[in-house]
Amino acid sequence: MKQTHHFRAKNIVAGYEKKIIINDVSLEIPPNEISVIIGANGSGKSTLLKTLARLIKPVSGEITLDGKQISKIPPKQLARVLGLLPQSPVVPEGISVADLVGRGRFPHQSLFASWTNKDYEAVAEAMDIMDITYFANHNIDELSGGQRQRVWIAMALAQQTDILFLDEPTTFLDITYQVEILDLLTDLNKRYGTTIVMVLHDINLSARYADKMFALYQGRLVAEGSPSQVITETMIKGIFGLHCSVVKDPVSGSPSVVPIGRYHVK
């Protein structure tokens, strides 16, 4: 079982160069649960995730892990606790599946030390969880989009962090692969207690898989809570400008958004 960590952001302002994207966002990530960040395109979802993961330095505000500012935690030490799978990662040319997954062990290795049994075991376990052991010796260029995504997630799993951030892990995948990836991540959360924070585009899948949701609008956090608290007709209209009905998902019981569209608004 993964350790319980307290991850908080307070009054975060962040962006790129002189353009502010995230404005005064405060939140606390619930430990050992699945959180999903939603919002319209350009609302700042990926920027927020990158800022929380220390890829972007905030203009102001504070981000803490177990009460310590993450800016003061050595990179390798932080990488043993927090893993990040960015959106559309670049595939190194000519690399095999096993080699790419193995790169997740970097935070646990010293400069000149050889691999230990623990390293090999971590890679094997990660590939087994993502069901890609069969492809271990294949070049990653040979795989389908869904298989590649499982390899990238396996690399993040091999890092064996207690907290895992994923930026749109289901982007460009058809619905079968989307559900497969989200099911595997749910299994990971339930089996090991891994704290998972994801950016997702699909509102209904977000509501089905999230324990907690954070909704962004123009760089501000406008709602947070359980899916039933966040996914309401009023909130969806405010965030996405979409007229809709919210009904009960017949499979999961979570709220599900049914778009109405402008031609059907009375």
Salt bridges, closest charged atoms under 4 A:
GLU28 OE2 - ARG8 NH2 3.28
ASP66 OD2 - HIS5 ND1 2.70
ASP119 OD1 - ARG105 NE 2.89
ASP131 OD2 - ARG150 NH1 3.96
ASP141 OD1 - ARG148 NH2 3.77
GLU142 OE1 - HIS138 ND1 3.51
ASP162 OD2 - HIS5 NE2 2.63
GLU168 OE2 - HIS201 NE2 3.36
GLU180 OE1 - ARG150 NE 3.54
GLU224 OE1 - LYS212 NZ 3.10
ASP249 OD2 - ARG208 NH2 2.95
